[in-house]
């Protein structure tokens, strides 16, 4: 029984690693993803899973859109990436 659990665990890890690297390679071409990765490095963020990474990326993208709209309507202020973007 322990052997079956070990095999399942190894299979799950291998599948997760494959999905992560496949998804990473397609995401790497997106300039917003690169900006998000720079944000992660600069702000020393870490996420527990790929699901959390994707959720935070979606929040980051939505906040970028909001900042761009606000910038269009207000020339006197500067809107952009902050520590709270994710």
Order of alpha helices (4+ residues) and beta strands (2+ residues): alpha-alpha-alpha
